[in-house]
């Protein structure tokens, strides 16, 4: 059961919240962490998220 909850937190933090550009402080509160350092272990930047952010930067210089 703990493994399922752990996976659910990772999925939620990475896919749902970071994927929709939520602030890490907001994500931390939503997950129930007391600090963002704990949340950073759950919310990892995916390849898609990195690609989207790089596209934004590229668009600024074209």
Residue pairs with C-beta under 8 A, 6 or more apart in sequence:
9 31
9 42
10 42
10 44
12 31
13 27
13 31
13 39
13 42
13 43
13 44
14 42
14 43
14 44
14 45
14 46
14 49
15 46
17 26
17 27
17 30
17 43
18 27
18 43
18 44
18 45
18 46
18 49
19 46
19 48
19 49
22 30
24 36
24 39
24 40
24 43
25 36
27 39
27 43
28 34
28 35
28 36
28 38
28 39
31 39
31 42
33 39
